[in-house]
Amino acid sequence: MNNLYKALYLKFIKGLGPVKIKKLIEDSKIDTIDFNIKDIRIKVEKEIEKIEKNNISTITLLDDNYPESLKNIADPPVVLYYIGKIEPNIPLIAVVGTRKPSLYGIRASEYIVTSLVERGIGIVSGLAIGIDAVSHKAALSSNGYTIGVLGSSIDLIYPNSNRSLADKILEKGGAIISEFEIGTKPSYYTFPSRNRIISGLSLGTLIIEASISSGALITAKISAEQGRPVFAVPGPILKESFLGNNTLIREGGILIRNVDDIINDIPLKNNLRRNEKTIIELGDEEKIIYDIIESGTDIETIINKSGFGISKVLSIISSLIIKDLVIETGGLYSKRI
């Protein structure tokens, strides 16, 4: 009897649930379970047939390579169904938000996700329309790693409009994940369950844009309960779609101005290094300015050493700031470390 069989059997026992299953495993009491109940065995065997027929990969709470971050939550799913690659050595941040983002929310998501990817961090989201999709796409555009966690079974990509996005995630080496048995349709109950996996896989959760009633706030609440930091992009106080963000910040969420505000509050931060891809891809003039800038370089020094006019220098510096390579403090410029 292999681990998948045991895990599915535990999953199908009524009244057991993820919390109790985790405790059984931690206490080494799996052998106390009766694995010979006919109805459950038949259900397990049928599910394994579906898994094999659909060429779906699985990983169970009984396996040594189960994601460590997810294993540490109170109620980890006993079985993860997935397609693609689960990379255990890539630190992850959850990025979620409204299904109807503003232009500001879209740009904020693209900016922060790109910066995270450049630091070697992967992006986890829910493959929903809106901020979820924007975040996945921004990660892919930066050649980053991203995971889409479904509120349906792995064979029923939801929403269907994001099926092509799911395909691109897989093509780029990412993963699509679900805890639900084959044939499970999305419902009011599956999404909150899905959200605990999004935050559970991650070192922290970033809320890009969310109203006070947004499902993204459920993910934020779960993340906090899991002991993970919650980050929020501040928004206009009169804009309803940012009321959830501003409320989170008021109640102790971490206000985000740039990627460093995330890096400084997650574990393993000393192991995160900037992806050199961005520097390599700088234009010739950008490289000249970037090489001139040290710690606290003033604008006159940059102009004199580069030989460029002030308008060109300011334009290039703005580009370097947007790419998260340079910071400005009190009129002086420094490389971002």
C-alpha positions as CSV (number, residue, x, y, z in Angstrom):
1,M,0.0,0.0,0.0
2,N,1.8,3.2,-1.2
3,N,1.6,6.7,0.2
4,L,-1.0,7.9,-2.3
5,Y,-3.3,5.1,-1.5
6,K,-3.0,5.7,2.2
7,A,-3.4,9.5,1.9
8,L,-6.5,9.2,-0.3
9,Y,-8.0,6.7,2.1
10,L,-7.5,9.1,5.0
11,K,-8.9,11.9,2.9
12,F,-12.1,9.9,2.2
13,I,-12.8,9.0,5.9
14,K,-15.7,11.1,7.0
15,G,-15.1,13.3,10.0
16,L,-11.3,13.0,9.9
17,G,-10.2,16.2,8.2
18,P,-6.8,17.8,7.5
19,V,-6.1,18.8,11.2
20,K,-6.7,15.3,12.5
21,I,-4.8,13.7,9.7
22,K,-1.8,15.8,10.3
23,K,-1.8,14.9,14.0
24,L,-2.1,11.2,13.1
25,I,0.9,11.5,10.9
26,E,2.9,13.5,13.4
27,D,2.1,11.1,16.2
28,S,2.9,8.1,14.0
29,K,-0.5,6.6,14.5
30,I,-1.4,5.8,10.9
31,D,-1.2,2.1,11.7
32,T,-4.2,2.6,14.0
33,I,-6.4,3.2,10.9
34,D,-8.5,0.4,9.5
35,F,-7.6,0.4,5.8
36,N,-9.9,-2.4,4.9
37,I,-13.3,-0.6,4.7
38,K,-14.7,-1.7,1.4
39,D,-16.6,1.4,0.4
40,I,-13.5,3.6,1.0
41,R,-11.2,1.2,-0.8
42,I,-13.4,1.3,-3.9
43,K,-13.5,5.1,-3.8
44,V,-9.7,5.3,-3.5
45,E,-9.1,2.8,-6.4
46,K,-11.5,4.8,-8.6
47,E,-9.7,8.1,-7.8
48,I,-6.3,6.6,-8.6
49,E,-7.7,5.4,-11.9
50,K,-8.8,8.9,-12.7
51,I,-5.4,10.3,-11.7
52,E,-3.5,7.9,-13.9
53,K,-6.0,8.4,-16.8
54,N,-5.5,12.2,-16.7
55,N,-1.7,12.0,-16.3
56,I,-1.8,14.0,-13.1
57,S,1.0,14.1,-10.6
58,T,0.4,13.9,-6.8
59,I,2.3,14.5,-3.6
60,T,1.0,13.5,-0.2
61,L,1.6,14.6,3.4
62,L,3.2,11.2,3.9
63,D,5.9,12.0,1.3
64,D,9.3,13.5,2.2
65,N,9.2,16.1,-0.6
66,Y,5.9,17.6,0.5
67,P,6.3,21.5,0.5
68,E,7.7,22.3,3.9
69,S,6.0,25.7,4.2
70,L,2.6,24.1,3.5
71,K,3.3,21.2,5.8
72,N,3.7,23.7,8.7
73,I,0.2,25.0,8.6
74,A,-2.5,23.6,10.9
75,D,-4.6,22.0,8.2
76,P,-2.4,21.0,5.2
77,P,-4.1,19.1,2.4
78,V,-3.3,15.4,2.7
79,V,-3.0,15.1,-1.1
80,L,-1.9,17.7,-3.7
81,Y,-2.8,17.1,-7.3
82,Y,-0.6,19.0,-9.7
83,I,0.6,19.4,-13.2
84,G,4.0,20.9,-13.9
85,K,6.9,21.3,-11.5
86,I,6.9,22.0,-7.8
87,E,10.2,23.7,-7.1
88,P,11.1,23.2,-3.4
89,N,14.1,25.6,-3.4
90,I,12.3,28.7,-4.7
91,P,10.9,31.0,-2.0
92,L,7.3,32.1,-2.7
93,I,5.1,35.1,-2.1
94,A,1.3,35.0,-2.6
95,V,-0.1,37.9,-4.6
96,V,-3.9,38.3,-4.7
97,G,-6.5,40.9,-5.2
98,T,-9.8,42.0,-6.8
99,R,-11.2,40.5,-10.0
100,K,-11.9,44.1,-11.3
101,P,-8.6,45.9,-10.8
102,S,-8.0,49.6,-11.5
103,L,-5.2,50.7,-13.7
104,Y,-3.2,51.6,-10.6
105,G,-3.7,48.1,-9.2
106,I,-2.6,46.5,-12.4
107,R,0.6,48.6,-12.6
108,A,1.3,48.1,-8.9
109,S,1.0,44.3,-9.4
110,E,3.3,44.3,-12.5
111,Y,5.9,46.5,-10.8
112,I,6.1,44.5,-7.5
113,V,5.8,41.1,-9.1
114,T,8.6,41.9,-11.6
115,S,10.8,43.1,-8.7
116,L,10.1,40.0,-6.7
117,V,11.0,37.8,-9.6
118,E,14.2,39.7,-10.1
119,R,15.1,38.8,-6.5
120,G,14.6,35.1,-7.2
121,I,11.1,34.8,-5.6
122,G,8.3,32.8,-7.2
123,I,4.7,34.0,-7.3
124,V,1.6,32.1,-6.0
125,S,-1.9,33.1,-6.9
126,G,-5.3,31.7,-7.6
127,L,-5.5,31.8,-11.5
128,A,-8.6,34.0,-11.2
129,I,-9.4,36.9,-13.5
130,G,-8.1,40.3,-12.4
131,I,-5.1,40.7,-10.1
132,D,-4.4,36.9,-10.0
133,A,-4.0,36.7,-13.7
134,V,-2.0,40.0,-13.9
135,S,0.4,38.6,-11.3
136,H,0.9,35.3,-13.1
137,K,1.5,37.1,-16.4
138,A,3.9,39.6,-14.9
139,A,5.9,36.7,-13.4
140,L,6.0,34.9,-16.8
141,S,7.0,38.0,-18.6
142,S,10.0,38.3,-16.3
143,N,10.9,34.6,-16.8
144,G,9.9,33.9,-13.3
145,Y,8.4,30.9,-11.5
146,T,4.7,30.9,-10.7
147,I,2.1,28.5,-9.2
148,G,-1.7,28.7,-9.9
149,V,-3.8,27.2,-7.1
150,L,-7.3,26.1,-8.2
151,G,-10.6,26.3,-6.4
152,S,-11.7,23.3,-8.6
153,S,-10.1,20.0,-9.4
154,I,-7.0,19.9,-11.6
155,D,-8.9,18.7,-14.6
156,L,-11.4,21.6,-14.5
157,I,-9.4,24.8,-15.0
158,Y,-11.6,27.7,-13.7
159,P,-12.3,30.2,-15.0
160,N,-12.1,28.6,-18.5
161,S,-11.0,32.0,-19.9
162,N,-7.7,31.5,-18.1
163,R,-7.0,28.0,-19.6
164,S,-4.4,29.5,-22.0
165,L,-2.7,31.2,-19.1
166,A,-2.5,27.9,-17.2
167,D,-0.9,26.4,-20.3
168,K,1.7,29.2,-20.4
169,I,2.4,28.7,-16.7
170,L,3.2,25.0,-17.5
171,E,5.2,25.9,-20.6
172,K,7.4,28.2,-18.5
173,G,8.1,25.6,-15.9
174,G,5.5,26.5,-13.3
175,A,2.8,24.4,-11.7
176,I,-1.0,24.2,-11.4
177,I,-2.1,22.8,-8.1
178,S,-5.4,21.6,-6.4
179,E,-6.4,19.6,-3.4
180,F,-9.8,18.5,-4.8
181,E,-10.5,15.1,-6.2
182,I,-11.0,14.7,-9.9
183,G,-14.2,16.2,-11.2
184,T,-14.8,18.7,-8.4
185,K,-16.4,21.9,-9.7
186,P,-15.7,25.3,-8.1
187,S,-18.2,26.4,-5.4
188,Y,-18.7,28.9,-2.7
189,Y,-16.9,26.5,-0.3
190,T,-13.9,25.5,-2.4
191,F,-12.3,28.9,-2.7
192,P,-11.7,29.7,1.0
193,S,-10.2,26.2,1.2
194,R,-8.0,27.0,-1.8
195,N,-6.9,30.2,-0.2
196,R,-5.2,28.5,2.7
197,I,-3.0,26.7,0.2
198,I,-2.1,29.9,-1.6
199,S,-0.9,31.5,1.7
200,G,0.4,28.2,3.1
201,L,2.8,27.7,0.2
202,S,4.1,31.3,0.7
203,L,6.4,33.2,3.0
204,G,3.9,36.0,3.1
205,T,0.8,37.3,1.3
206,L,0.6,40.6,-0.7
207,I,-2.8,42.2,-1.2
208,I,-2.6,44.4,-4.3
209,E,-6.1,45.8,-4.4
210,A,-9.2,44.6,-2.5
211,S,-12.5,46.0,-1.3
212,I,-13.6,45.3,2.3
213,S,-15.7,42.3,1.0
214,S,-13.1,40.9,-1.3
215,G,-12.1,37.2,-1.1
216,A,-8.5,38.4,-1.1
217,L,-9.0,39.5,2.5
218,I,-9.9,35.9,3.4
219,T,-6.4,34.9,2.1
220,A,-4.9,37.8,4.2
221,K,-6.7,36.6,7.3
222,I,-5.6,33.0,6.8
223,S,-2.0,34.1,6.2
224,A,-2.0,36.0,9.5
225,E,-3.4,32.9,11.3
226,Q,-0.7,30.9,9.7
227,G,1.9,33.2,11.2
228,R,2.9,34.7,7.8
229,P,3.2,38.4,7.2
230,V,0.5,40.3,5.3
231,F,1.5,43.1,3.0
232,A,-0.8,45.6,1.4
233,V,-0.4,48.3,-1.3
234,P,-1.9,51.6,0.0
235,G,-4.6,53.1,-2.2
236,P,-6.8,56.2,-2.4
237,I,-8.9,56.6,0.7
238,L,-12.0,57.4,-1.4
239,K,-11.7,54.4,-3.7
240,E,-13.8,51.5,-2.5
241,S,-11.6,48.9,-4.2
242,F,-8.8,49.9,-1.8
243,L,-10.8,50.0,1.4
244,G,-9.7,46.5,2.2
245,N,-6.0,47.4,1.7
246,N,-6.2,50.5,3.8
247,T,-8.0,48.7,6.6
248,L,-5.4,45.9,6.6
249,I,-2.7,48.5,7.0
250,R,-4.5,50.3,9.8
251,E,-4.9,46.9,11.6
252,G,-1.3,45.9,11.4
253,G,-0.6,44.9,7.8
254,I,2.7,46.0,6.3
255,L,2.4,48.9,3.9
256,I,4.3,48.3,0.7
257,R,6.1,51.0,-1.2
258,N,8.5,48.7,-3.1
259,V,9.9,45.2,-3.0
260,D,12.3,45.9,-0.1
261,D,9.4,46.4,2.2
262,I,8.6,42.7,1.5
263,I,12.1,41.4,1.5
264,N,12.8,42.9,4.9
265,D,9.9,41.1,6.5
266,I,10.2,37.5,5.2
267,P,12.4,34.7,6.3
268,L,15.4,33.7,4.2
269,K,15.9,37.3,3.1
270,N,19.7,36.9,3.4
271,N,19.5,34.1,0.8
272,L,17.7,36.2,-1.8
273,R,19.8,37.6,-4.5
274,R,18.9,39.9,-7.4
275,N,18.5,38.2,-10.7
276,E,21.2,39.7,-12.9
277,K,19.0,39.4,-16.0
278,T,17.8,42.9,-15.7
279,I,21.3,44.4,-15.5
280,I,22.5,42.4,-18.5
281,E,19.5,43.6,-20.5
282,L,20.1,47.3,-19.9
283,G,20.7,49.5,-22.8
284,D,24.2,51.0,-23.4
285,E,23.3,54.4,-22.0
286,E,21.6,52.8,-19.0
287,K,24.7,50.7,-18.3
288,I,26.9,53.8,-18.3
289,I,24.6,55.6,-15.8
290,Y,24.2,52.5,-13.6
291,D,28.0,52.0,-13.5
292,I,28.6,55.6,-12.4
293,I,26.1,55.4,-9.5
294,E,27.7,54.4,-6.2
295,S,26.4,55.0,-2.7
296,G,24.9,58.6,-2.5
297,T,25.9,59.9,-6.0
298,D,24.6,63.3,-6.8
299,I,23.1,64.4,-10.2
300,E,26.0,66.6,-11.1
301,T,28.5,63.8,-10.7
302,I,26.4,61.6,-13.0
303,I,26.1,64.3,-15.6
304,N,29.8,65.2,-15.6
305,K,31.0,61.5,-15.8
306,S,28.5,60.4,-18.4
307,G,28.7,63.5,-20.6
308,F,24.9,63.3,-21.1
309,G,22.6,66.3,-20.7
310,I,20.4,66.6,-17.6
311,S,17.2,65.6,-19.4
312,K,18.7,62.4,-20.6
313,V,20.3,61.6,-17.3
314,L,17.0,62.1,-15.4
315,S,15.1,60.0,-17.9
316,I,17.6,57.1,-17.6
317,I,17.6,57.4,-13.8
318,S,13.8,57.2,-13.8
319,S,14.1,54.0,-15.9
320,L,16.6,52.5,-13.5
321,I,14.3,53.3,-10.5
322,I,11.4,51.7,-12.2
323,K,13.5,48.6,-12.8
324,D,14.2,48.6,-9.1
325,L,18.0,48.9,-9.6
326,V,18.4,52.4,-8.2
327,I,16.9,54.3,-5.3
328,E,16.8,58.1,-4.6
329,T,17.2,59.5,-1.1
330,G,17.3,63.2,-0.5
331,G,18.4,63.9,-4.1
332,L,21.2,61.4,-4.0
333,Y,21.2,58.1,-5.9
334,S,22.4,54.6,-4.9
335,K,22.3,51.1,-6.3
336,R,19.7,49.0,-4.7
337,I,21.6,46.1,-2.9
